Amino acid sequence: MLPSNAFEEILSSPTRAYQEGLLFFRGQGMINNTLRRLAIDLDQRDIVYCVIGAVALNQHGYRRFTEDIDILLTSEGLSRFQNELVGRGYRPAFSGAQRKFRSTEEGVPIEVVVTGEFPGDGKPKPISFPNPAAISEVIEGVRTASLAQLVELKLASGMTGLGRLKDLADVQEMIRVRELDAEFAEGLAPYVRERYLELWREMEQASNEERERN
């Protein structure tokens, strides 16, 4: 069995981190192994979940490396995770941790977000993290936040969270990779709709300018 800090040791080496990144994009490596095992463990116990964050971006086709797995649980789901899975393949990331965990085998970080919390600055807003059962779809055996819901959460986070501009960049890249159009905004909450359209227009302008140069 690998030591519980194996993943952290890999990330400390640029060469080994690069190799892990290549494996990740091939659907292999420590993160993907942990992700598949986590999905099975949660499904076997009927703990409702879905992945969000960078893992979900990859599930929807935007290749971006990540150093952890973000999952959305209800408060009941979090309680069951703590009671049924901690000590059985997962451990707290540090003493007293309630939402940050690591896989016991590889040491891959797993962070839990709870239904009802607010993205970005954490303050009340029209968009909150929903019940995962209402937004998940199964992609390659993993329950994943739907594309529209993922974009909404990314926009709400980037609009309000200090240091969260990368969330807006993620939306722009998803627009490019998935070739999303202006009509996609109609399926988004009004709170983030105009920001999506601004980002979409920026991407359209960038594409037009690139075509003109070529």
Secondary structure, DSSP 4 states (H G I P E B T S, - for coil): ---TTHHHHHHTSHHHHHHHHHHHHTT-HHHHHHHHHHHHHHHHTT--EEEEHHHHHHHTT-----SSEEEEE-HHHHHHHHHHTBTTTEEESSTT-SSEEEETTT--EEEEEETT--STT-S--S-----HHHHEEEETTEEEE-HHHHHHHHHHHHHHSTT-HHHHHHHHHHHHHHT--GGGGGGS-HHHHHHHHHHHHHHHHHHHHHHHH-
